[in-house]
Amino acid sequence: MSSEEYFLSAANPLATVDQLEVEDRALRLIDRPEIKKARDLAAHLWRNCAAFPARDQMSNFEGMINEYAFNHALWAANNDARDPKISWVQVPSHCWFGREVPGSRWGGESPDAIYRQIPVAHGGTYEISVRPTCADPPMSVYSLMSDNTAQPITQGLLDSAELAKDENGAFVITIDPTPAQGRTNHIQSRAGADHLNIRDVLGDWLTQAPNQLRVRTLDRPSRGSSSEDELAERAVRKLLDGVYFAYYCSQSGSTQPPNEMRAPVSSALTAGLSNQLGTKSNISIADDEALVVSANSAGARFRSAVLYDAFSLSVSYWSHISSLNMTQMAPDEDGGFTYVVAHEDPGVHNWLDTCGLNRMIFGHRWQSFSGDGSRQTPAISARVLKFRELESGLAPGVLRITAAGRRAQIARREAGFKRRFVEC
């Protein structure tokens, strides 16, 4: 299929023939009785553990379970390594191409990342062609993941900053069972290889866009693709087996003492990126309180501060400032960064809007560190203040913002988010 036929929008590399085919198949799968039964069993298990700890947010529970189930329907709909497609996952619910597509978020996804998956199998040979679509391409990470629902394991990882590219910034990644042997853009598969996880991280949502991706198998198998009965069976297994790890991801931030910042650790310990350090914190503030968070940049090319609900779902980041990345946030005069988590606008540039929640999970990422020697140890701390004491409690060097500036800030993120769903 030519690029003109495959990409359905000249302005949006996410609108592809593969994506619509996978979504349509997932929409059929999610309505199958065996997947509905598995979804209800997962909900029962999860509710038995979460009903009391998350009692103040159980109104969000059914929506969370529905997204968790549809994520696995999407995974099953594109889980045939003999006929690999490129599917966009970890997406809020949306309407495009004339149909409603459920959300597929779970486990504390990043609002700045475009997550795509390609099924692979150990023994197969694959080429992934990557072409930038904007003047300042996003940072990208390519992780080969194993099939382990207890905790996915990264078999290999490539950072776009380290890849060999042509004069236009395009490149090809190869995956096969053999060692790299000088191939810069190569990942060696091992037994248990399941899929390539691709993260394009957008700093400026209005000017940056995901890369165009195409996948090609060089040893096409002789037998045909899996039937939907087979795909449904895989979805049921993955959906139920994955409850443990998904529940761990949703609760690992909320079970620690409130308003304390844990020291950042490598995300590779919990199936994240090995070139990323992060921390989760349990935030609990009253209606008249605010949490003031201080962090350094540590020389990371990408950073973000994000609020999640009790189930580790991002909080309306498309219409509220409940997340900030290194492009959206502003430094203090001393070069550090101060965020104010509050229920109402504090007039500070780096406001994180609770969207009415008194208890949240706060996540901070430092990713893709510069190799120029500027790397420092990531550091973060926090303190609770009464909202009325903020003006006197903040350092003079913390950047403020006007009401007009805030409206422009929100309008910019809303417009940037909508670009992800452009159809033509």
Backbone torsions as a table, in degrees:
resi	resn	phi	psi	omega
1	MET	NA	132.8	-179.2
2	SER	-72.1	160.9	178.0
3	SER	-61.4	-36.2	-179.7
4	GLU	-63.3	-32.7	178.7
5	GLU	-83.1	-35.5	-174.0
6	TYR	-74.3	-45.4	-179.8
7	PHE	-87.5	118.4	-173.3
8	LEU	-85.7	-9.0	-179.8
9	SER	-140.9	128.5	176.6
10	ALA	-69.5	-19.7	-176.2
11	ALA	-99.9	-10.0	-173.6
12	ASN	-139.7	104.2	-178.9
13	PRO	-69.5	-6.8	178.1
14	LEU	-83.7	-19.1	-179.8
15	ALA	-87.0	96.7	-174.9
16	THR	-132.6	164.4	174.3
17	VAL	-59.6	-43.2	178.1
18	ASP	-57.0	-47.7	-174.6
19	GLN	-61.5	-45.5	-179.6
20	LEU	-66.8	-37.3	178.9
21	GLU	-65.4	-43.2	179.4
22	VAL	-65.9	-44.0	178.9
23	GLU	-61.3	-44.2	180.0
24	ASP	-62.0	-40.8	178.9
25	ARG	-66.6	-41.3	179.0
26	ALA	-64.7	-36.8	177.7
27	LEU	-64.7	-34.1	174.9
28	ARG	-70.9	-43.3	-178.2
29	LEU	-62.0	-42.9	-173.7
30	ILE	-65.3	-17.7	178.7
31	ASP	-93.1	-1.8	179.9
32	ARG	-73.9	142.9	-174.8
33	PRO	-61.3	-35.9	-178.4
34	GLU	-69.1	-31.1	178.2
35	ILE	-78.0	-36.5	174.5
36	LYS	-60.4	-41.3	179.1
37	LYS	-64.6	-42.8	178.6
38	ALA	-65.0	-38.8	177.9
39	ARG	-61.3	-43.2	-178.9
40	ASP	-67.4	-37.0	177.6
41	LEU	-67.2	-42.7	176.6
42	ALA	-59.7	-40.8	178.3
43	ALA	-62.8	-41.2	179.2
44	HIS	-61.7	-48.4	-179.6
45	LEU	-61.8	-45.5	-177.0
46	TRP	-66.9	-43.5	-177.9
47	ARG	-62.8	-37.7	179.6
48	ASN	-60.7	-30.0	179.4
49	CYS	-89.3	-31.1	-168.3
50	ALA	-103.3	-14.6	-169.6
51	ALA	-57.8	-41.0	179.3
52	PHE	-82.8	-50.0	179.8
53	PRO	-57.5	-34.3	-177.5
54	ALA	-107.5	28.4	-173.0
55	ARG	-58.4	-30.8	-177.9
56	ASP	-79.2	-9.6	-177.6
57	GLN	-128.9	19.9	-178.8
58	MET	-65.8	-13.9	173.9
59	SER	-64.9	-19.4	177.6
60	ASN	-90.1	-4.7	-169.0
61	PHE	-64.0	-49.9	-176.2
62	GLU	-62.2	-40.0	177.6
63	GLY	-62.0	-40.1	178.5
64	MET	-64.0	-46.0	-179.9
65	ILE	-63.1	-38.7	178.6
66	ASN	-63.0	-40.4	177.9
67	GLU	-67.5	-41.5	178.1
68	TYR	-59.2	-44.1	-179.2
69	ALA	-67.5	-42.0	-178.3
70	PHE	-69.7	-30.3	174.4
71	ASN	-57.7	-41.5	-179.2
72	HIS	-75.7	-28.0	173.0
73	ALA	-66.7	-39.8	176.1
74	LEU	-63.9	-42.0	179.7
75	TRP	-61.2	-45.5	-178.9
76	ALA	-67.4	-35.9	-179.0
77	ALA	-66.4	-17.1	177.2
78	ASN	-135.5	62.3	-177.1
79	ASN	-126.5	20.4	-179.0
80	ASP	-105.5	103.0	-177.6
81	ALA	-68.6	-11.8	176.0
82	ARG	-80.5	-18.5	179.8
83	ASP	-140.2	65.2	-171.7
84	PRO	-70.8	138.6	173.4
85	LYS	-123.2	169.8	179.2
86	ILE	-108.3	117.6	-177.0
87	SER	-121.9	140.3	178.1
88	TRP	-90.5	124.8	-176.0
89	VAL	-129.4	177.3	-178.5
90	GLN	58.5	51.5	-174.3
91	VAL	-119.4	138.5	172.2
92	PRO	-64.2	161.6	177.7
93	SER	-58.6	145.0	-175.8
94	HIS	-158.7	165.7	176.2
95	CYS	-121.4	121.9	172.1
96	TRP	-154.7	158.4	-177.1
97	PHE	50.8	38.2	171.8
98	GLY	75.8	16.3	177.6
99	ARG	-147.2	153.8	178.4
100	GLU	-85.0	126.9	179.5
101	VAL	-113.0	121.2	-179.9
102	PRO	-62.9	159.8	173.8
103	GLY	-69.2	159.9	-179.3
104	SER	-138.8	30.3	-178.0
105	ARG	-84.8	150.6	171.3
106	TRP	-168.4	157.0	167.8
107	GLY	72.0	16.9	176.6
108	GLY	83.1	52.9	179.4
109	GLU	-67.4	158.8	178.6
110	SER	-90.9	127.0	176.6
111	PRO	-61.5	-19.3	-177.1
112	ASP	-92.2	-9.3	-173.9
113	ALA	-100.1	135.5	168.1
114	ILE	-96.7	110.9	-176.4
115	TYR	-95.8	125.8	173.2
116	ARG	-131.0	152.5	-177.1
117	GLN	-129.4	145.5	174.2
118	ILE	-131.6	121.1	178.4
119	PRO	-69.9	138.3	176.1
120	VAL	-136.9	166.0	176.1
121	ALA	-138.2	143.2	175.2
122	HIS	-61.0	130.0	-176.4
123	GLY	106.2	-22.0	178.4
124	GLY	-84.3	162.7	179.0
125	THR	-124.0	124.3	-172.6
126	TYR	-131.6	148.6	171.1
127	GLU	-125.3	129.2	176.1
128	ILE	-115.0	114.7	179.4
129	SER	-91.6	131.7	-175.2
130	VAL	-124.4	130.3	178.9
131	ARG	-134.6	126.7	179.1
132	PRO	-67.8	153.7	-177.8
133	THR	-123.0	7.7	180.0
134	CYS	-147.5	167.5	-176.0
135	ALA	-66.8	-32.7	-179.8
136	ASP	-119.2	85.4	-174.3
137	PRO	-60.5	149.9	179.0
138	PRO	-69.4	156.2	167.8
139	MET	-66.7	137.0	-176.4
140	SER	-130.9	144.6	177.0
141	VAL	-131.3	136.1	-177.0
142	TYR	-119.7	111.6	-175.0
143	SER	-116.7	124.2	173.8
144	LEU	-88.0	118.5	-172.8
145	MET	-109.2	147.7	176.4
146	SER	-88.8	165.7	178.0
147	ASP	-91.2	88.3	-179.0
148	ASN	-144.1	100.2	-174.6
149	THR	-73.1	-22.1	177.9
150	ALA	-64.6	-39.0	171.1
151	GLN	-168.8	110.7	-179.7
152	PRO	-55.9	145.0	-177.4
153	ILE	-117.9	134.2	178.7
154	THR	-83.5	119.0	178.2
155	GLN	-87.0	-28.4	-179.3
156	GLY	-165.2	153.9	-176.0
157	LEU	-146.2	137.6	174.1
158	LEU	-125.8	135.6	176.3
159	ASP	-104.6	131.5	-175.8
160	SER	-57.8	-26.4	-179.7
161	ALA	-66.6	-19.4	-174.9
162	GLU	-107.3	3.4	-174.8
163	LEU	-90.3	152.1	175.6
164	ALA	-80.7	128.3	-176.5
165	LYS	-127.1	159.9	175.3
166	ASP	-85.9	-174.8	-174.9
167	GLU	-64.6	-17.2	179.2
168	ASN	-99.8	3.9	-179.5
169	GLY	85.5	3.2	179.9
170	ALA	-83.2	157.1	178.6
171	PHE	-159.0	167.2	178.8
172	VAL	-125.8	132.3	175.7
173	ILE	-104.7	135.7	177.3
174	THR	-112.4	145.2	176.1
175	ILE	-133.9	124.1	173.9
176	ASP	-161.7	176.2	-174.6
177	PRO	-77.6	-3.5	-174.9
178	THR	-93.6	155.5	177.1
179	PRO	-62.7	162.9	-176.5
180	ALA	-62.6	-43.1	179.7
181	GLN	48.1	51.7	176.6
182	GLY	92.4	-8.4	179.3
183	ARG	-80.2	111.0	-176.5
184	THR	-64.6	-37.5	-173.0
185	ASN	-100.7	47.0	-173.3
186	HIS	-125.3	141.5	171.4
187	ILE	-122.8	127.9	177.7
188	GLN	-87.8	124.0	177.9
189	SER	-80.9	156.2	177.2
190	ARG	-133.3	171.5	180.0
191	ALA	-55.2	135.4	-179.5
192	GLY	93.4	-3.0	179.0
193	ALA	-56.7	136.4	-173.1
194	ASP	-124.8	-47.0	-179.0
195	HIS	-159.4	156.7	171.9
196	LEU	-94.9	122.7	178.7
197	ASN	-99.2	124.6	-175.4
198	ILE	-117.5	127.1	176.5
199	ARG	-119.6	114.9	168.5
200	ASP	-98.7	117.2	-174.4
201	VAL	-99.5	116.9	-177.6
202	LEU	-94.5	121.9	173.9
203	GLY	-84.6	-58.2	176.6
204	ASP	-97.3	108.7	-174.5
205	TRP	-67.6	-20.7	-177.4
206	LEU	-90.3	-26.4	-176.3
207	THR	-110.5	-21.3	178.9
208	GLN	-97.5	151.0	179.7
209	ALA	-142.0	153.9	177.8
210	PRO	-61.8	158.0	176.1
211	ASN	-73.7	154.4	168.1
212	GLN	-77.3	135.8	-179.4
213	LEU	-126.5	140.3	168.1
214	ARG	-136.1	145.4	178.1
215	VAL	-120.9	144.0	178.9
216	ARG	-137.8	133.5	174.2
217	THR	-95.3	133.8	-177.9
218	LEU	-96.9	-5.2	176.6
219	ASP	-135.4	64.4	-175.0
220	ARG	-55.1	129.9	-177.9
221	PRO	-68.8	160.0	-175.8
222	SER	-79.9	-36.4	-176.0
223	ARG	-89.8	162.9	-171.7
224	GLY	-76.0	-175.0	-177.3
225	SER	-74.5	166.3	180.0
226	SER	-70.5	150.1	174.8
227	SER	-78.2	164.7	178.7
228	GLU	-70.0	-24.8	173.1
229	ASP	-62.7	-44.5	177.9
230	GLU	-64.3	-41.9	-179.9
231	LEU	-64.3	-39.7	178.7
232	ALA	-63.9	-39.9	178.1
233	GLU	-61.7	-41.0	178.0
234	ARG	-66.2	-39.8	-179.8
235	ALA	-61.8	-42.8	179.3
236	VAL	-61.1	-47.4	-179.3
237	ARG	-61.0	-47.7	-177.0
238	LYS	-66.9	-40.5	-178.3
239	LEU	-61.5	-44.1	-178.4
240	LEU	-77.8	-43.5	-179.8
241	ASP	-64.7	-27.6	-175.8
242	GLY	-83.6	-4.3	-176.8
243	VAL	-60.0	-42.1	-177.7
244	TYR	-57.4	-54.2	-175.0
245	PHE	-68.2	-38.9	178.9
246	ALA	-64.3	-40.3	177.6
247	TYR	-65.2	-41.5	176.5
248	TYR	-57.5	-46.3	-179.6
249	CYS	-60.8	-37.1	-176.7
250	SER	-75.8	-23.7	-174.9
251	GLN	-108.3	-12.3	-173.1
252	SER	-64.1	-23.3	177.4
253	GLY	-90.0	-28.4	-170.8
254	SER	-90.3	-3.7	-176.3
255	THR	-98.5	1.8	179.2
256	GLN	-95.5	167.7	179.9
257	PRO	-56.4	141.8	-175.1
258	PRO	-66.2	142.9	170.4
259	ASN	64.7	22.8	174.1
260	GLU	-107.4	137.5	179.6
261	MET	-98.4	116.4	176.5
262	ARG	-73.8	152.7	177.3
263	ALA	-63.3	137.0	180.0
264	PRO	-61.2	142.9	177.9
265	VAL	-133.9	165.3	179.3
266	SER	-64.0	133.8	178.7
267	SER	-71.1	-15.5	179.0
268	ALA	-63.2	-21.8	-179.4
269	LEU	-65.8	-24.8	-179.4
270	THR	-125.8	42.9	173.3
271	ALA	71.2	14.9	175.6
272	GLY	-90.1	-159.2	-176.8
273	LEU	-81.7	137.4	179.8
274	SER	-75.3	-14.9	177.4
275	ASN	-100.7	24.8	-178.2
276	GLN	-132.7	137.4	170.1
277	LEU	-113.7	145.7	-177.4
278	GLY	-153.3	167.9	176.4
279	THR	-143.4	147.4	173.1
280	LYS	-119.1	144.5	179.5
281	SER	-139.0	149.4	178.0
282	ASN	-94.2	108.5	-178.6
283	ILE	-98.7	133.1	176.8
284	SER	-141.3	107.9	-178.8
285	ILE	-130.4	141.0	178.3
286	ALA	-74.5	172.4	-177.0
287	ASP	-61.5	-27.9	-177.5
288	ASP	-102.2	17.9	-177.5
289	GLU	-118.5	165.7	173.7
290	ALA	-142.5	151.9	175.8
291	LEU	-109.1	125.9	179.0
292	VAL	-103.2	117.4	-176.6
293	VAL	-109.9	132.2	176.8
294	SER	-117.4	133.5	-178.7
295	ALA	-145.8	159.9	174.3
296	ASN	-105.7	170.1	179.1
297	SER	-86.1	-28.5	176.3
298	ALA	59.5	16.4	179.8
299	GLY	75.9	16.3	-179.9
300	ALA	-82.2	137.3	178.6
301	ARG	-74.4	-24.2	175.0
302	PHE	-129.4	136.0	175.0
303	ARG	-141.9	152.0	175.5
304	SER	-154.6	150.6	172.9
305	ALA	-125.0	125.5	-170.6
306	VAL	-136.7	141.3	172.1
307	LEU	-102.3	139.2	177.4
308	TYR	-128.3	158.5	175.1
309	ASP	-81.4	-171.2	-175.9
310	ALA	-66.1	-15.1	179.8
311	PHE	-106.3	16.1	179.3
312	SER	62.0	33.2	169.9
313	LEU	-97.3	134.7	177.7
314	SER	-59.1	149.6	-169.3
315	VAL	-104.8	94.5	170.3
316	SER	42.8	44.4	-174.5
317	TYR	-67.9	-16.7	-178.7
318	TRP	-75.6	-20.8	-179.1
319	SER	-127.2	-5.1	177.5
320	HIS	-131.2	156.1	178.7
321	ILE	-87.3	70.0	177.7
322	SER	-100.3	6.5	173.5
323	SER	-150.1	152.7	176.4
324	LEU	-142.8	134.0	171.9
325	ASN	-109.6	-177.2	-171.3
326	MET	-65.5	-21.3	176.4
327	THR	-84.5	-33.8	-176.3
328	GLN	-83.7	-25.2	-178.5
329	MET	-87.6	161.2	179.9
330	ALA	-121.7	138.4	179.6
331	PRO	-76.5	157.4	169.9
332	ASP	-76.0	170.8	-179.4
333	GLU	-61.7	-29.1	-178.4
334	ASP	-87.6	4.2	178.3
335	GLY	93.0	-10.8	175.4
336	GLY	-82.8	-175.1	-178.3
337	PHE	-133.1	130.4	177.8
338	THR	-118.0	127.1	174.6
339	TYR	-114.6	143.6	175.3
340	VAL	-116.5	114.1	175.7
341	VAL	-90.5	116.1	-174.1
342	ALA	-152.9	158.3	-179.3
343	HIS	-78.4	-24.0	178.1
344	GLU	-130.5	161.2	-174.5
345	ASP	-64.0	119.9	-179.9
346	PRO	-88.0	0.7	-177.1
347	GLY	75.4	17.1	177.6
348	VAL	-105.3	138.6	-177.2
349	HIS	-56.2	-46.6	-176.2
350	ASN	-90.2	60.2	175.0
351	TRP	-85.4	136.9	170.9
352	LEU	-113.0	112.3	-173.3
353	ASP	-80.2	122.1	-179.0
354	THR	-72.8	-12.1	-177.1
355	CYS	54.9	32.9	175.6
356	GLY	89.1	-1.0	-179.0
357	LEU	-87.5	133.7	175.2
358	ASN	-85.8	-23.8	-179.8
359	ARG	-124.2	128.4	-176.5
360	MET	-143.5	165.7	168.7
361	ILE	-104.1	127.7	178.6
362	PHE	-104.2	128.5	177.9
363	GLY	-121.4	139.4	176.5
364	HIS	-131.4	131.3	-179.2
365	ARG	-117.5	142.1	166.3
366	TRP	-124.1	120.6	-172.0
367	GLN	-135.3	148.9	173.1
368	SER	56.7	77.6	-176.9
369	PHE	-78.1	143.7	179.6
370	SER	-67.4	146.1	178.5
371	GLY	-94.5	13.8	-176.1
372	ASP	-90.9	10.1	178.6
373	GLY	89.8	3.0	-178.4
374	SER	-86.0	-2.7	-177.1
375	ARG	-65.2	135.3	174.5
376	GLN	-123.1	174.8	175.2
377	THR	-77.8	123.5	176.6
378	PRO	-57.0	136.6	-178.3
379	ALA	-137.5	145.3	-178.7
380	ILE	-155.5	145.3	177.6
381	SER	-150.7	167.4	-177.4
382	ALA	-152.9	155.8	174.8
383	ARG	-148.4	146.8	179.5
384	VAL	-94.4	133.7	175.3
385	LEU	-128.8	155.8	166.9
386	LYS	-67.8	141.3	-177.2
387	PHE	-57.8	-36.9	-178.7
388	ARG	-69.1	-15.4	-178.6
389	GLU	-95.5	0.3	-174.4
390	LEU	-59.6	-44.8	-174.1
391	GLU	-58.0	-40.0	179.3
392	SER	-86.6	-19.7	-175.8
393	GLY	-88.7	-14.6	-179.9
394	LEU	-91.4	147.0	177.4
395	ALA	-65.9	149.6	-179.2
396	PRO	-59.9	-25.2	-175.4
397	GLY	-82.7	3.0	178.3
398	VAL	-79.4	126.7	-174.8
399	LEU	-70.9	130.8	175.7
400	ARG	-95.2	173.6	179.9
401	ILE	-147.1	147.0	178.3
402	THR	-85.3	169.2	177.0
403	ALA	-62.1	-39.8	178.3
404	ALA	-65.9	-39.5	177.5
405	GLY	-63.5	-36.9	179.0
406	ARG	-67.2	-42.6	178.8
407	ARG	-60.2	-40.8	178.6
408	ALA	-66.6	-37.3	179.0
409	GLN	-61.9	-45.6	-179.9
410	ILE	-69.1	-41.4	-179.7
411	ALA	-62.3	-36.1	-179.1
412	ARG	-66.2	-43.1	-178.9
413	ARG	-71.5	-35.1	176.5
414	GLU	-62.2	-43.7	179.5
415	ALA	-66.6	-39.3	178.9
416	GLY	-65.2	-39.5	178.8
417	PHE	-65.3	-40.5	-178.3
418	LYS	-63.7	-25.3	179.2
419	ARG	-61.9	-23.8	-178.6
420	ARG	-70.4	-14.4	-174.6
421	PHE	-120.9	19.1	176.4
422	VAL	-64.6	135.5	-175.5
423	GLU	-101.0	-27.1	-173.4
424	CYS	-144.3	NA	NA
